[in-house]
Amino acid sequence: MSTAPQSFANHAKYDPPFHFFLLPLAAIYIIVAVTQLVRHPGFASFWELVLALGFLVIIGRLRSYATHLQDRIIRLEERLRLSALLSQPLRSRIGELAERQLVGLRFASDAELPSLVQRTLEEKLSLKDIKKSITNWRADEFRV
């Protein structure tokens, strides 16, 4: 866990086993497989390249499954949070927020959330714009 308070500038996280082991391993495997195919063309070296690409697809899909599941959970949490914090008529407009907007709003403090939701709905803010607009950051240390 980082010692500095989380903010727009430092909220992105790396998952060391994924980013610093699996991805480089897949890249190296593909380079080796292409090299083998060029040096020794044939079915075996072609198949090795197919396996290397398959490995890259597998690790990419595993990562996307995890992040998509987290987004679904965040969407549910934020809808519950918004239902508790927003007053009418803003509460009735929660369904108008896109998934990416809800994911961005999770970083807003309870105090600034109503005004940021209003602005998001009126200006159709993107995920990045929402994050940049937050003044009192609510850290999310659990996202992988």
Protein Blocks (a to p, Z undefined) as FASTA:
>chain_A
ZZbdcdfklmpccdfklmmmmmmmmmmmmmmmmmmmmmmgcfklmmmmmmmmmmmmmmmm
mmmmmmmmmmmmmmmmmmmmmmmmpccfklmmmmmpcfklmmmmmmpcfklmmmmmmmmm
mnopafklmmmmpmbdcddfkbZZ
